[in-house]
Amino acid sequence: MMPFSPLFRGLLALLAALMLAQTPVYADRVRDLGAFQGVRTNQLTGYGVVVGLPGTGDDNLEYITQAMRGVSGRLGVQLPQGISPGLKNAAAVLITADLPAFAKPGQRIDVTVSTIGKAKSLRGGALILAPLYGADGQIYAMAQGNLAVGGLGITGKDGSQLTVNVPTVGRIAEGASVERAVATGFDSGDVLRWNLFTADFLTASRVRDAVNARFPGAATVEDGITLAIRLPQATDTRATMMAAIEMIEVNPAEKAAKVIVNSRTGTVVINSAVRLSPAAISHGKLVVKIDEKPQVSQPAPFSRGQTAITPSSQISAEEGQAHVALFKPGASLSSLVDALNKLGVTPSDLVAILEALKQAGALRAEMEII
């Protein structure tokens, strides 16, 4: 047998590389398909007062007056009863923040501040120290600081206004300090549950098989969205195992065939699982024109007749050239898109065609109109 020349061997290697490069890869990491239960962010909310505004605050509204009395009382300043201070430089605000998983006391998080009253702008304001509460009513962070506002609002004396972006919402980078940690269950219990972002029994089974291939007997499926994963007791070993599980690659199951139609914008989204039974589609446009050209009839001179208007209508109809698209059994998304593009359909026509295919039983997909 004659040995292959170096050039021929090089060409074979290049061809193999090109074939591998053209092979589609659909594998996703476990961390992109779901997350461990309890390892998530938690929402915090609070109520506070922004001061230092250049006359763009809430004025003398009762709730802002009460808030200022509470703030001044905490600072040891008691406002006299029956006196309502001018508060155009203050605004009542709602404070929101996300507390990351494993956040510890002393760490800083960003906060968003939004007006809840008649304040026109928060530009130039500063948030007074305010507590941030979790869903359980406990204080988890304290917020304070100067606001960064990306919007701008201007009002003229004649009532004209100019607004750029949203001046009634601002942010404080690292404006809150964490005061309490949230228990995640990471360091307790023998089993930690992992949840899919979207329920799917086949994907859950594939994730279980991939995890057990790496860590035999560690994962079991509880339902279409949850896996129970047995982890070691040592926190360091547990964290290493969780990190390894999140990086495992899994081929997720193909999504259910679905067509999403937005009736307000005319947007139509068709996923790759949509299939068509044998069907033929004919699409043509019929244009009907009605031109009204009324005729004016004048009476003869010195007669007692009256001017009359005689209606005159001209109706014409023109039908555009019709095209027929034939779909073979199991036609895919690409075939459907190519055929509809050749027909030159508009979004409204596309919705009508898809609905007709669904009624005819030729469209194997769920239609969702939003």
C-alpha distance (Angstrom), angle and dihedral (degrees) to the residues before:
residue distance angle dihedral
M1 . . .
M2 3.78 . .
P3 3.82 113.9 .
F4 3.79 117.0 -119.3
S5 3.77 115.3 -103.7
P6 3.84 118.6 -114.7
L7 3.81 89.6 -112.2
F8 3.82 92.4 53.5
R9 3.81 91.5 47.1
G10 3.81 88.9 50.2
L11 3.81 91.5 51.7
L12 3.81 90.8 50.2
A13 3.81 91.1 50.8
L14 3.81 91.0 48.7
L15 3.81 91.6 49.3
A16 3.81 91.5 49.7
A17 3.80 90.7 49.3
L18 3.80 91.3 50.9
M19 3.80 91.6 49.5
L20 3.79 91.0 51.0
A21 3.79 91.3 46.8
Q22 3.79 91.2 53.3
T23 3.82 93.0 50.2
P24 3.83 107.4 104.4
V25 3.78 116.2 -123.1
Y26 3.79 116.9 -152.4
A27 3.81 100.0 169.1
D28 3.81 117.1 130.5
R29 3.76 129.2 -165.5
V30 3.79 117.9 -108.4
R31 3.81 89.6 -119.4
D32 3.83 88.9 59.7
L33 3.81 92.7 52.5
G34 3.80 100.0 49.0
A35 3.79 147.7 -25.8
F36 3.78 139.7 -118.6
Q37 3.78 114.1 -92.6
G38 3.80 112.4 -102.4
V39 3.81 93.7 14.9
R40 3.80 95.7 105.6
T41 3.78 143.9 100.1
N42 3.80 121.7 -84.3
Q43 3.80 125.5 -145.9
L44 3.79 120.3 -122.5
T45 3.80 127.4 -167.2
G46 3.77 135.1 -175.5
Y47 3.79 145.2 167.0
G48 3.77 122.2 -124.4
V49 3.77 148.7 148.9
V50 3.81 128.1 -106.8
V51 3.80 114.9 -153.6
G52 3.79 135.5 -176.2
L53 3.80 96.5 57.6
P54 3.84 117.8 153.6
G55 3.80 95.8 -120.1
T56 3.82 95.1 -58.8
G57 3.81 97.1 109.3
D58 3.82 134.6 107.2
D59 3.84 97.4 -79.3
N60 3.83 115.6 -149.5
L61 3.79 100.4 -21.6
E62 3.80 113.2 152.2
Y63 3.80 97.8 -123.9
I64 3.81 93.9 51.3
T65 3.80 89.6 48.0
Q66 3.80 90.0 53.2
A67 3.79 90.8 47.2
M68 3.80 91.6 51.6
R69 3.81 90.6 49.3
G70 3.81 89.0 53.6
V71 3.80 92.8 48.1
S72 3.80 93.9 46.7
G73 3.82 90.0 46.0
R74 3.82 90.7 56.6
L75 3.80 88.1 52.5
G76 3.81 92.3 50.5
V77 3.83 96.7 -105.5
Q78 3.81 114.5 124.7
L79 3.81 116.2 -160.3
P80 3.84 113.8 -143.7
Q81 3.78 116.1 -104.7
G82 3.79 116.5 -102.7
I83 3.79 93.6 23.9
S84 3.78 117.3 112.6
P85 3.80 109.9 -163.9
G86 3.81 120.3 -143.4
L87 3.79 105.0 -102.3
K88 3.79 106.1 179.6
N89 3.78 86.4 125.6
A90 3.84 93.7 57.2
A91 3.80 133.9 65.6
A92 3.80 134.9 -170.7
V93 3.81 110.2 -124.7
L94 3.78 141.3 -175.7
I95 3.80 114.9 -130.9
T96 3.81 123.0 -152.9
A97 3.80 131.7 -178.9
D98 3.80 141.1 162.5
L99 3.79 117.6 -124.4
P100 3.83 108.4 -150.0
A101 3.77 122.1 -136.7
F102 3.83 114.4 -86.9
A103 3.84 91.9 14.5
K104 3.78 108.9 162.6
P105 3.84 131.0 -152.8
G106 3.78 111.2 -82.2
Q107 3.79 96.3 32.1
R108 3.81 119.3 119.7
I109 3.83 127.8 -125.7
D110 3.81 133.5 -175.6
V111 3.80 121.0 -106.0
T112 3.81 134.2 -159.5
V113 3.80 119.8 -144.1
S114 3.83 122.2 -158.8
T115 3.79 131.2 178.3
I116 3.81 119.4 -117.6
G117 3.80 98.6 -172.9
K118 3.80 140.2 41.6
A119 3.79 97.3 -57.2
K120 3.81 110.5 137.3
S121 3.79 99.0 -157.8
L122 3.81 141.4 1.9
R123 3.79 94.5 -157.3
G124 3.81 111.4 134.8
G125 3.82 94.2 12.6
A126 3.79 131.2 130.4
L127 3.80 126.2 -147.3
I128 3.80 116.1 -126.8
L129 3.81 116.5 -135.0
A130 3.82 107.5 -72.0
P131 3.82 133.0 172.3
L132 3.81 122.0 -120.4
Y133 3.80 117.1 -144.4
G134 3.80 132.4 -154.8
A135 3.79 127.5 -142.3
D136 3.81 89.7 -87.1
G137 3.82 92.3 58.7
Q138 3.82 94.2 -110.5
I139 3.81 123.5 131.0
Y140 3.81 110.5 -112.0
A141 3.81 102.4 166.1
M142 3.81 143.5 11.2
A143 3.82 120.1 -135.7
Q144 3.80 130.2 -156.3
G145 3.80 138.4 140.8
N146 3.79 149.0 89.3
L147 3.79 117.6 -50.1
A148 3.78 126.1 -122.5
V149 3.83 107.6 -148.9
G150 3.79 120.2 -171.7
G151 3.82 95.5 -170.3
L152 3.79 132.4 78.5
G153 3.81 130.9 -155.2
I154 3.82 125.9 -170.6
T155 3.82 127.1 -177.8
G156 3.81 124.6 -168.6
K157 3.80 126.9 -148.6
D158 3.80 90.5 -108.5
G159 3.79 90.8 58.0
S160 3.80 97.2 -101.3
Q161 3.80 114.4 142.0
L162 3.78 137.8 -161.8
T163 3.80 120.8 -166.3
V164 3.80 125.7 -176.0
N165 3.81 116.1 -167.4
V166 3.84 113.0 -38.5
P167 3.83 114.7 -43.2
T168 3.82 93.1 179.4
V169 3.83 94.3 69.9
G170 3.80 125.6 65.1
R171 3.79 140.4 167.3
I172 3.77 135.1 -138.5
A173 3.77 112.8 -153.8
E174 3.82 108.6 -136.7
G175 3.79 86.1 -7.5
A176 3.80 97.3 150.3
S177 3.79 132.5 55.3
V178 3.80 119.4 -144.8
E179 3.80 112.7 -118.6
R180 3.81 101.6 174.1
A181 3.82 133.6 32.1
V182 3.81 123.0 -133.9
A183 3.79 118.1 -127.7
T184 3.81 110.2 -121.1
G185 3.81 100.7 179.4
F186 3.78 89.7 -123.1
D187 3.80 94.9 125.5
S188 3.82 98.3 39.5
G189 3.80 133.8 67.1
D190 3.77 132.2 26.4
V191 3.82 95.3 -105.2
L192 3.79 128.5 55.5
R193 3.80 118.4 -170.2
W194 3.77 124.6 -134.8
N195 3.82 119.9 -158.7
L196 3.80 129.7 -156.3
F197 3.80 116.6 -129.7
T198 3.83 88.4 -132.1
A199 3.80 123.2 28.2
D200 3.81 113.5 -112.5
F201 3.82 125.7 149.5
L202 3.79 94.9 -155.4
T203 3.81 93.8 50.2
A204 3.81 90.6 46.8
S205 3.81 90.1 51.8
R206 3.80 91.6 49.2
V207 3.79 91.7 50.2
R208 3.81 89.6 49.6
D209 3.81 91.5 50.9
A210 3.81 92.0 47.5
V211 3.82 92.6 49.5
N212 3.83 92.7 46.4
A213 3.80 90.2 49.4
R214 3.81 88.0 59.1
F215 3.83 97.5 33.4
P216 3.84 108.8 21.8
G217 3.80 114.6 -134.4
A218 3.82 94.8 0.3
A219 3.82 100.7 115.6
T220 3.80 134.3 52.7
V221 3.80 129.5 175.0
E222 3.82 115.2 -117.8
D223 3.81 97.6 178.0
G224 3.79 140.9 -32.2
I225 3.78 92.7 -60.9
T226 3.83 109.1 25.3
L227 3.79 133.6 70.7
A228 3.80 123.0 -172.4
I229 3.80 110.5 -142.0
R230 3.80 121.2 -167.4
L231 3.79 110.7 -139.1
P232 3.80 132.5 -173.1
Q233 3.80 119.6 -102.3
A234 3.80 97.7 -120.8
T235 3.81 107.7 91.8
D236 3.81 93.9 -144.6
T237 3.82 92.5 52.9
R238 3.80 90.1 42.3
A239 3.81 92.3 54.2
T240 3.80 91.4 48.3
M241 3.80 91.2 50.9
M242 3.82 92.5 48.1
A243 3.81 90.8 50.5
A244 3.81 90.9 50.7
I245 3.82 92.1 48.3
E246 3.81 92.5 51.5
M247 3.81 91.3 55.6
I248 3.82 95.7 51.2
E249 3.81 111.7 115.1
V250 3.81 119.0 -130.1
N251 3.80 132.5 -179.5
P252 3.84 103.0 -129.1
A253 3.79 120.6 -144.5
E254 3.77 117.7 -96.9
K255 3.79 111.8 -94.6
A256 3.79 121.3 -109.9
A257 3.79 114.1 -88.6
K258 3.79 108.4 -94.4
V259 3.79 139.0 164.7
I260 3.81 117.2 -158.1
V261 3.80 117.4 -159.0
N262 3.80 121.9 -171.9
S263 3.79 103.4 -157.2
R264 3.82 93.0 -167.6
T265 3.79 99.5 53.8
G266 3.80 100.2 23.4
T267 3.81 91.6 -121.4
V268 3.80 115.7 153.9
V269 3.82 121.9 -169.8
I270 3.82 120.8 -171.9
N271 3.81 119.7 -174.1
S272 3.80 124.1 -141.8
A273 3.84 94.5 -104.3
V274 3.82 93.7 69.1
R275 3.80 112.6 115.8
L276 3.81 132.6 -177.9
S277 3.79 131.4 -143.0
P278 3.81 118.4 -140.0
A279 3.80 105.6 -60.5
A280 3.79 142.2 146.9
I281 3.79 123.7 -141.7
S282 3.79 124.3 -159.6
H283 3.75 118.5 -169.5
G284 3.79 125.7 -177.7
K285 3.78 136.8 153.4
L286 3.77 124.9 -127.5
V287 3.82 114.3 -161.2
V288 3.81 117.7 -166.2
K289 3.83 119.1 -169.1
I290 3.80 124.9 -167.5
D291 3.80 116.1 -171.4
E292 3.80 117.9 -169.8
K293 3.84 114.3 -153.9
P294 3.82 107.8 168.2
Q295 3.82 116.8 -159.6
V296 3.83 120.6 -137.2
S297 3.83 115.6 -141.5
Q298 3.83 115.6 -159.4
P299 3.85 121.8 -159.1
A300 3.82 121.3 -121.5
P301 3.82 117.9 -89.6
F302 3.84 116.2 -81.6
S303 3.80 90.1 7.4
R304 3.73 123.9 125.6
G305 3.80 93.6 -125.7
Q306 3.80 125.2 122.6
T307 3.76 132.1 -128.8
A308 3.79 109.8 -98.3
I309 3.80 131.7 -166.5
T310 3.78 115.4 -143.0
P311 3.82 115.2 -159.6
S312 3.78 117.0 -127.9
S313 3.82 121.0 -174.0
Q314 3.78 129.0 -174.1
I315 3.80 116.4 -162.9
S316 3.79 123.3 -169.3
A317 3.80 131.5 172.1
E318 3.78 127.1 -160.4
E319 3.77 123.8 -175.3
G320 3.75 119.0 -156.5
Q321 3.76 122.2 -131.1
A322 3.80 109.6 -79.7
H323 3.80 123.2 -137.1
V324 3.77 127.9 -160.0
A325 3.81 122.2 -149.0
L326 3.80 118.6 -164.1
F327 3.81 120.4 -156.1
K328 3.79 121.3 -158.2
P329 3.83 121.7 -144.4
G330 3.80 112.5 -67.2
A331 3.79 95.5 13.1
S332 3.81 109.8 179.6
L333 3.78 135.3 -138.7
S334 3.81 93.0 -89.0
S335 3.81 91.3 54.8
L336 3.79 91.1 49.7
V337 3.79 93.4 48.6
D338 3.80 93.7 46.6
A339 3.79 92.4 49.8
L340 3.81 94.2 47.3
N341 3.80 90.5 48.4
K342 3.82 90.0 53.3
L343 3.79 89.4 50.9
G344 3.82 89.3 53.5
V345 3.80 94.4 -134.8
T346 3.79 123.9 179.4
P347 3.83 121.5 -135.3
S348 3.81 91.6 -97.2
D349 3.81 91.0 49.0
L350 3.80 89.8 47.9
V351 3.80 91.4 55.2
A352 3.80 90.5 49.8
I353 3.82 91.8 49.6
L354 3.80 93.1 48.7
E355 3.81 91.8 48.5
A356 3.81 90.4 49.8
L357 3.82 90.9 49.6
K358 3.78 89.9 50.0
Q359 3.81 92.3 50.2
A360 3.79 90.4 47.8
G361 3.82 90.2 53.5
A362 3.80 92.6 -119.6
L363 3.81 97.0 111.6
R364 3.79 112.6 78.7
A365 3.76 98.5 -161.2
E366 3.77 143.5 85.4
M367 3.80 113.9 -103.7
E368 3.78 116.9 -145.3
I369 3.81 118.4 -173.0
I370 3.78 114.6 -163.6
